[in-house]
Amino acid sequence: MSAEMVSSTNVLTIYIPLLNEGTTVVRPTQGVKLGENAYKVLPTQAYDPNDEEWQFPPGSIVACAAETRNGQEVLVARRRLT
């Protein structure tokens, strides 16, 4: 996706489940909205796959679901689309 096609209105905060943490944990990151519930996962600045195992690594296209966490509605990646 070229820079011209990505506007700030297309980039939202999404949450990625982490694996092997011993408890349920999600990591906030950015996602580029591609469609109705489709997002391309972007890495955080400090992304290190040796430190955290993301269920959906950067570059993945995911479907997100709205969930309430700590009293706020957030988008959580729930399945890979491609």
PABA-944204 format. One record per atom (N, C-alpha, C, O): residue in three letters; atom name; x, y, z. Coordinates in pm, 1 decimal. Atoms other than C-alpha are relative to their C-alpha. Layout:
BEGIN
("ALA"; "CA"; (X; Y; Z))
...
***
This chain:
BEGIN
("MET"; "N"; (85.1; -116.8; 0.0))
("MET"; "CA"; (0.0; 0.0; 0.0))
("MET"; "C"; (89.3; 122.6; 0.0))
("MET"; "O"; (178.1; 135.9; 84.3))
("SER"; "N"; (-83.7; -118.4; 10.9))
("SER"; "CA"; (149.6; 329.6; -104.7))
("SER"; "C"; (-38.5; 103.6; 104.3))
("SER"; "O"; (-149.3; 101.2; 157.8))
("ALA"; "N"; (23.7; -105.2; -98.6))
("ALA"; "CA"; (179.8; 629.3; 126.4))
("ALA"; "C"; (-115.6; 89.3; -42.7))
("ALA"; "O"; (-187.8; 142.1; 41.9))
("GLU"; "N"; (108.3; -85.3; 47.7))
("GLU"; "CA"; (-62.1; 821.1; -94.0))
("GLU"; "C"; (-136.4; -58.2; 35.7))
("GLU"; "O"; (-232.8; 16.0; 54.0))
("MET"; "N"; (127.0; 64.9; -26.3))
("MET"; "CA"; (-333.8; 564.3; -22.0))
("MET"; "C"; (-33.4; -3.2; 149.1))
("MET"; "O"; (-148.3; -29.5; 184.8))
("VAL"; "N"; (22.7; 6.1; -144.4))
("VAL"; "CA"; (-294.9; 580.6; 358.1))
("VAL"; "C"; (-17.3; 140.8; 53.4))
("VAL"; "O"; (75.1; 221.9; 47.5))
("SER"; "N"; (20.7; -129.7; -63.5))
("SER"; "CA"; (-450.5; 879.9; 527.0))
("SER"; "C"; (-14.7; -23.3; 149.3))
("SER"; "O"; (-38.5; -135.7; 193.6))
("SER"; "N"; (10.1; 13.6; -144.6))
("SER"; "CA"; (-460.9; 949.7; 897.9))
("SER"; "C"; (-138.2; -48.7; 42.2))
("SER"; "O"; (-152.5; -106.1; 150.2))
("THR"; "N"; (133.6; 48.1; -34.4))
("THR"; "CA"; (-834.4; 874.5; 891.8))
("THR"; "C"; (-12.2; -150.6; -19.3))
("THR"; "O"; (-105.9; -211.8; 31.9))
("ASN"; "N"; (1.8; 144.4; 22.4))
("ASN"; "CA"; (-755.1; 518.8; 776.9))
("ASN"; "C"; (80.9; -75.6; 103.3))
("ASN"; "O"; (75.9; -198.5; 105.9))
("VAL"; "N"; (-85.0; 65.0; -99.5))
("VAL"; "CA"; (-514.4; 447.2; 1065.4))
("VAL"; "C"; (-65.7; 12.4; 137.2))
("VAL"; "O"; (-90.5; 122.4; 186.4))
("LEU"; "N"; (67.1; 4.4; -129.4))
("LEU"; "CA"; (-674.7; 339.4; 1392.6))
("LEU"; "C"; (79.7; -86.1; 96.4))
("LEU"; "O"; (163.1; -166.5; 54.6))
("THR"; "N"; (-60.3; 87.6; -99.5))
("THR"; "CA"; (-560.4; 182.4; 1716.7))
("THR"; "C"; (-79.1; -130.1; 3.8))
("THR"; "O"; (-201.3; -130.0; 19.1))
("ILE"; "N"; (59.1; 132.8; -15.0))
("ILE"; "CA"; (-626.7; -191.2; 1721.3))
("ILE"; "C"; (84.1; -75.5; 102.5))
("ILE"; "O"; (197.6; -37.5; 131.3))
("TYR"; "N"; (-68.5; 78.5; -102.6))
("TYR"; "CA"; (-530.3; -451.2; 1980.4))
("TYR"; "C"; (25.1; -141.3; -52.4))
("TYR"; "O"; (-63.9; -205.7; -107.9))
("ILE"; "N"; (-41.9; 131.8; 47.1))
("ILE"; "CA"; (-339.5; -770.5; 1900.2))
("ILE"; "C"; (20.1; -91.5; 120.2))
("ILE"; "O"; (94.4; -55.7; 211.6))
("PRO"; "N"; (-25.1; 94.6; -108.3))
("PRO"; "CA"; (-358.1; -1073.9; 2131.8))
("PRO"; "C"; (145.6; -48.3; -2.8))
("PRO"; "O"; (201.9; -73.7; -109.3))
("LEU"; "N"; (-134.8; 53.8; -12.1))
("LEU"; "CA"; (-18.4; -1187.9; 2259.7))
("LEU"; "C"; (-8.8; -146.1; 41.2))
("LEU"; "O"; (-98.3; -185.0; 116.3))
("LEU"; "N"; (-5.0; 142.4; -31.2))
("LEU"; "CA"; (69.8; -1556.2; 2283.2))
("LEU"; "C"; (106.3; -27.5; 104.8))
("LEU"; "O"; (202.1; 48.6; 118.6))
("ASN"; "N"; (-98.9; 49.7; -96.6))
("ASN"; "CA"; (258.2; -1741.4; 2557.9))
("ASN"; "C"; (33.4; 99.2; 109.8))
("ASN"; "O"; (148.9; 109.6; 151.0))
("GLU"; "N"; (-20.7; -97.6; -107.1))
("GLU"; "CA"; (212.2; -1471.2; 2822.7))
("GLU"; "C"; (-45.1; -53.7; 136.4))
("GLU"; "O"; (-18.0; 8.8; 238.9))
("GLY"; "N"; (47.6; 55.2; -125.4))
("GLY"; "CA"; (51.3; -1694.8; 3086.9))
("GLY"; "C"; (-135.6; 53.4; 42.8))
("GLY"; "O"; (-196.3; -0.1; 135.5))
("THR"; "N"; (131.2; -59.4; -24.8))
("THR"; "CA"; (-263.4; -1478.8; 3089.5))
("THR"; "C"; (-43.9; 68.9; -128.7))
("THR"; "O"; (35.6; 83.1; -221.6))
("THR"; "N"; (50.4; -68.9; 118.7))
("THR"; "CA"; (-482.1; -1298.6; 2836.0))
("THR"; "C"; (55.8; 141.3; -3.9))
("THR"; "O"; (32.7; 221.4; 86.7))
("VAL"; "N"; (-61.6; -132.0; 16.6))
("VAL"; "CA"; (-290.8; -995.9; 2708.9))
("VAL"; "C"; (-20.6; 45.0; -143.5))
("VAL"; "O"; (-9.1; -35.0; -236.3))
("VAL"; "N"; (6.8; -57.8; 133.6))
("VAL"; "CA"; (-348.6; -764.9; 2413.3))
("VAL"; "C"; (93.3; 119.7; -6.2))
("VAL"; "O"; (110.9; 190.7; 92.8))
("ARG"; "N"; (-96.4; -108.2; 23.0))
("ARG"; "CA"; (-99.5; -514.9; 2268.5))
("ARG"; "C"; (-63.0; 102.7; -92.6))
("ARG"; "O"; (-107.9; 66.3; -201.2))
("PRO"; "N"; (49.0; -100.8; 93.6))
("PRO"; "CA"; (-216.5; -183.5; 2121.4))
("PRO"; "C"; (103.6; 26.2; -108.5))
("PRO"; "O"; (223.8; 30.6; -82.3))
("THR"; "N"; (-83.4; -39.2; 112.8))
("THR"; "CA"; (-77.6; -100.9; 1779.9))
("THR"; "C"; (-88.8; 74.7; -97.6))
("THR"; "O"; (-205.0; 101.6; -67.1))
("GLN"; "N"; (77.5; -68.9; 102.4))
("GLN"; "CA"; (-192.5; 75.9; 1465.7))
("GLN"; "C"; (-41.8; -99.0; -108.0))
("GLN"; "O"; (27.9; -196.6; -135.7))
("GLY"; "N"; (48.4; 80.2; 111.2))
("GLY"; "CA"; (-396.8; -76.1; 1186.9))
("GLY"; "C"; (-55.3; 91.9; -107.1))
("GLY"; "O"; (-121.4; 191.3; -77.0))
("VAL"; "N"; (53.9; -75.3; 113.1))
("VAL"; "CA"; (-479.1; 57.7; 842.2))
("VAL"; "C"; (-132.3; -63.8; -38.6))
("VAL"; "O"; (-137.8; -182.0; -72.5))
("LYS"; "N"; (132.4; 51.7; 34.9))
("LYS"; "CA"; (-850.4; 21.1; 774.0))
("LYS"; "C"; (-6.7; -23.8; -150.2))
("LYS"; "O"; (16.2; 66.9; -230.3))
("LEU"; "N"; (7.9; 37.5; 141.0))
("LEU"; "CA"; (-897.1; -164.4; 446.4))
("LEU"; "C"; (-143.5; -18.3; -46.8))
("LEU"; "O"; (-172.1; -8.3; -166.1))
("GLY"; "N"; (139.7; 26.1; 34.1))
("GLY"; "CA"; (-1269.5; -235.5; 458.5))
("GLY"; "C"; (-83.9; -1.4; 124.9))
("GLY"; "O"; (-41.3; 47.8; 229.4))
("GLU"; "N"; (96.6; 1.0; -110.6))
("GLU"; "CA"; (-1569.6; -294.2; 684.4))
("GLU"; "C"; (62.8; -38.0; 134.0))
("GLU"; "O"; (57.1; 41.2; 228.1))
("ASN"; "N"; (-66.3; 44.0; -123.4))
("ASN"; "CA"; (-1382.5; -491.9; 952.8))
("ASN"; "C"; (139.8; -50.4; -29.0))
("ASN"; "O"; (193.9; -128.9; 48.9))
("ALA"; "N"; (-132.1; 47.9; 41.4))
("ALA"; "CA"; (-1051.2; -547.8; 773.6))
("ALA"; "C"; (106.6; 105.5; 26.8))
("ALA"; "O"; (91.2; 222.4; -8.6))
("TYR"; "N"; (-109.9; -89.9; -35.7))
("TYR"; "CA"; (-725.5; -396.7; 899.9))
("TYR"; "C"; (132.5; -66.7; -31.5))
("TYR"; "O"; (148.7; -187.4; -13.4))
("LYS"; "N"; (-137.5; 47.1; 16.4))
("LYS"; "CA"; (-360.1; -429.8; 804.2))
("LYS"; "C"; (75.8; 39.5; 126.1))
("LYS"; "O"; (79.3; 156.9; 163.1))
("VAL"; "N"; (-70.6; -22.6; -126.0))
("VAL"; "CA"; (-152.5; -466.9; 1122.3))
("VAL"; "C"; (133.0; 69.0; -26.5))
("VAL"; "O"; (211.7; 24.3; -109.9))
("LEU"; "N"; (-126.9; -72.1; 6.8))
("LEU"; "CA"; (131.8; -216.6; 1160.6))
("LEU"; "C"; (79.8; -28.5; 127.6))
("LEU"; "O"; (20.5; -51.7; 232.9))
("PRO"; "N"; (-79.8; 25.2; -120.8))
("PRO"; "CA"; (424.2; -268.9; 1401.1))
("PRO"; "C"; (3.6; 121.9; 90.7))
("PRO"; "O"; (-15.2; 234.8; 45.4))
("THR"; "N"; (-29.9; -110.4; -90.9))
("THR"; "CA"; (481.9; -60.2; 1710.8))
("THR"; "C"; (144.7; 40.0; -26.3))
("THR"; "O"; (218.3; -34.4; -91.1))
("GLN"; "N"; (-138.9; -43.2; 20.4))
("GLN"; "CA"; (807.0; 138.7; 1712.9))
("GLN"; "C"; (98.7; -97.3; 61.8))
("GLN"; "O"; (207.5; -118.0; 8.2))
("ALA"; "N"; (-91.2; 90.1; -70.8))
("ALA"; "CA"; (959.8; -108.5; 1957.5))
("ALA"; "C"; (-31.4; -147.2; -27.4))
("ALA"; "O"; (6.0; -233.9; 51.6))
("TYR"; "N"; (37.5; 138.9; 29.5))
("TYR"; "CA"; (822.8; -423.6; 1789.4))
("TYR"; "C"; (123.2; -89.0; -5.5))
("TYR"; "O"; (218.9; -61.1; -77.7))
("ASP"; "N"; (-108.0; 98.1; -2.0))
("ASP"; "CA"; (1049.6; -719.2; 1864.1))
("ASP"; "C"; (-62.8; -138.5; 10.2))
("ASP"; "O"; (-109.9; -176.8; 117.2))
("PRO"; "N"; (64.1; 131.5; -2.7))
("PRO"; "CA"; (921.2; -1065.6; 1766.1))
("PRO"; "C"; (69.4; -98.1; 94.7))
("PRO"; "O"; (12.3; -201.7; 128.8))
("ASN"; "N"; (-67.6; 85.8; -96.9))
("ASN"; "CA"; (1180.1; -1218.0; 2000.3))
("ASN"; "C"; (-44.0; 30.3; 143.0))
("ASN"; "O"; (-20.9; -49.7; 233.7))
("ASP"; "N"; (44.5; -40.8; -132.8))
("ASP"; "CA"; (1028.2; -1031.2; 2296.1))
("ASP"; "C"; (-147.6; -30.8; 22.9))
("ASP"; "O"; (-185.9; -74.3; 131.5))
("GLU"; "N"; (143.9; 25.3; -8.3))
("GLU"; "CA"; (653.8; -1065.0; 2225.4))
("GLU"; "C"; (-43.1; -79.7; -122.1))
("GLU"; "O"; (-0.9; -51.2; -234.2))
("GLU"; "N"; (53.5; 78.4; 110.7))
("GLU"; "CA"; (472.8; -1322.9; 2015.2))
("GLU"; "C"; (-143.1; 46.3; -27.4))
("GLU"; "O"; (-236.6; 12.3; 45.1))
("TRP"; "N"; (131.3; -49.5; 38.2))
("TRP"; "CA"; (184.4; -1148.9; 1843.2))
("TRP"; "C"; (-75.8; -111.5; -71.6))
("TRP"; "O"; (-18.0; -182.7; -153.8))
("GLN"; "N"; (81.2; 99.0; 69.9))
("GLN"; "CA"; (-100.9; -1374.9; 1732.0))
("GLN"; "C"; (-6.6; 33.0; -148.7))
("GLN"; "O"; (-9.8; -56.6; -233.1))
("PHE"; "N"; (3.5; -46.3; 138.5))
("PHE"; "CA"; (-113.1; -1165.9; 1413.7))
("PHE"; "C"; (114.3; 99.5; -17.8))
("PHE"; "O"; (100.5; 214.7; 23.2))
("PRO"; "N"; (-115.6; -88.5; 11.2))
("PRO"; "CA"; (228.4; -1017.8; 1325.7))
("PRO"; "C"; (-24.4; 115.3; -97.6))
("PRO"; "O"; (-117.6; 110.5; -177.8))
("PRO"; "N"; (12.2; -111.9; 93.7))
("PRO"; "CA"; (275.7; -687.4; 1141.5))
("PRO"; "C"; (-5.9; -50.1; -145.1))
("PRO"; "O"; (64.2; -143.6; -183.9))
("GLY"; "N"; (20.2; 38.9; 139.0))
("GLY"; "CA"; (164.3; -711.4; 780.1))
("GLY"; "C"; (-122.0; -88.5; -18.5))
("GLY"; "O"; (-173.2; -100.9; -129.8))
("SER"; "N"; (118.7; 85.3; 7.4))
("SER"; "CA"; (-123.7; -947.0; 862.1))
("SER"; "C"; (-123.1; 84.4; -29.3))
("SER"; "O"; (-132.0; 199.9; 12.4))
("ILE"; "N"; (130.6; -61.6; 21.6))
("ILE"; "CA"; (-472.5; -860.0; 738.8))
("ILE"; "C"; (-95.3; -73.4; 93.1))
("ILE"; "O"; (-109.0; -195.5; 86.1))
("VAL"; "N"; (82.8; 61.1; -103.7))
("VAL"; "CA"; (-716.7; -918.4; 1023.6))
("VAL"; "C"; (-140.1; 57.7; 2.8))
("VAL"; "O"; (-164.7; 169.2; -43.1))
("ALA"; "N"; (134.2; -47.6; -31.7))
("ALA"; "CA"; (-1082.4; -891.9; 1113.2))
("ALA"; "C"; (-0.5; 34.6; 147.8))
("ALA"; "O"; (47.5; -43.1; 230.3))
("CYS"; "N"; (5.6; -44.4; -139.3))
("CYS"; "CA"; (-1142.3; -696.8; 1433.7))
("CYS"; "C"; (-143.8; -0.4; 49.6))
("CYS"; "O"; (-238.4; 17.7; -27.1))
("ALA"; "N"; (130.3; -6.4; -65.0))
("ALA"; "CA"; (-1430.1; -711.7; 1677.6))
("ALA"; "C"; (7.1; 104.4; 110.4))
("ALA"; "O"; (108.8; 117.1; 178.7))
("ALA"; "N"; (7.6; -98.4; -107.9))
("ALA"; "CA"; (-1538.8; -434.6; 1912.9))
("ALA"; "C"; (-21.0; -74.0; 131.5))
("ALA"; "O"; (-110.8; -157.3; 142.7))
("GLU"; "N"; (9.6; 60.0; -132.7))
("GLU"; "CA"; (-1486.6; -538.1; 2276.1))
("GLU"; "C"; (15.0; 109.4; 103.8))
("GLU"; "O"; (78.6; 211.7; 78.4))
("THR"; "N"; (-13.6; -95.9; -109.7))
("THR"; "CA"; (-1516.7; -354.3; 2606.8))
("THR"; "C"; (110.9; -47.9; 91.9))
("THR"; "O"; (105.3; -158.8; 145.0))
("ARG"; "N"; (-113.5; 29.0; -88.0))
("ARG"; "CA"; (-1191.5; -347.0; 2805.0))
("ARG"; "C"; (25.9; 122.5; 85.0))
("ARG"; "O"; (42.9; 232.9; 33.3))
("ASN"; "N"; (-20.6; -111.0; -94.2))
("ASN"; "CA"; (-1142.2; -133.8; 3115.7))
("ASN"; "C"; (-98.9; 113.5; -23.8))
("ASN"; "O"; (-63.9; 231.0; -12.3))
("GLY"; "N"; (104.6; -99.3; 18.9))
("GLY"; "CA"; (-1469.3; 42.9; 3039.8))
("GLY"; "C"; (2.6; 73.3; -132.4))
("GLY"; "O"; (-77.8; 163.9; -154.3))
("GLN"; "N"; (-8.4; -65.3; 131.7))
("GLN"; "CA"; (-1366.7; 143.7; 2686.2))
("GLN"; "C"; (-23.5; -102.0; -110.2))
("GLN"; "O"; (17.0; -217.7; -98.9))
("GLU"; "N"; (18.0; 87.1; 115.3))
("GLU"; "CA"; (-1473.6; -1.8; 2354.8))
("GLU"; "C"; (124.0; 9.8; -88.0))
("GLU"; "O"; (164.2; 118.8; -128.7))
("VAL"; "N"; (-121.0; 5.0; 82.4))
("VAL"; "CA"; (-1168.2; -112.5; 2155.6))
("VAL"; "C"; (-17.8; -106.0; -109.3))
("VAL"; "O"; (-104.5; -192.9; -100.0))
("LEU"; "N"; (0.2; 98.5; 108.2))
("LEU"; "CA"; (-1102.8; -307.9; 1835.0))
("LEU"; "C"; (108.7; -103.0; 26.1))
("LEU"; "O"; (226.4; -68.7; 37.3))
("VAL"; "N"; (-94.3; 109.0; -26.5))
("VAL"; "CA"; (-940.1; -647.1; 1897.3))
("VAL"; "C"; (3.8; -91.7; -121.7))
("VAL"; "O"; (-99.9; -137.0; -170.1))
("ALA"; "N"; (-16.4; 91.1; 113.9))
("ALA"; "CA"; (-798.7; -856.7; 1613.0))
("ALA"; "C"; (-42.0; -140.7; 42.9))
("ALA"; "O"; (4.9; -190.6; 145.2))
("ARG"; "N"; (52.1; 131.1; -37.3))
("ARG"; "CA"; (-979.6; -1191.8; 1616.9))
("ARG"; "C"; (27.3; -109.7; -101.8))
("ARG"; "O"; (28.8; -227.2; -65.3))
("ARG"; "N"; (-33.3; 104.9; 96.9))
("ARG"; "CA"; (-897.5; -1371.6; 1291.5))
("ARG"; "C"; (72.6; 60.1; -119.5))
("ARG"; "O"; (52.3; 175.9; -156.1))
("ARG"; "N"; (-75.9; -40.6; 118.8))
("ARG"; "CA"; (-663.8; -1353.6; 994.0))
("ARG"; "C"; (-91.5; -10.4; -121.0))
("ARG"; "O"; (-168.2; -105.9; -133.4))
("LEU"; "N"; (80.9; 1.8; 121.9))
("LEU"; "CA"; (-828.4; -1269.1; 663.2))
("LEU"; "C"; (77.5; -50.1; -120.2))
("LEU"; "O"; (17.8; -104.4; -213.2))
("THR"; "N"; (-78.3; 47.0; 114.6))
("THR"; "CA"; (-541.3; -1349.4; 427.6))
("THR"; "C"; (121.9; -74.2; 47.2))
("THR"; "O"; (200.7; -121.7; -34.5))
***
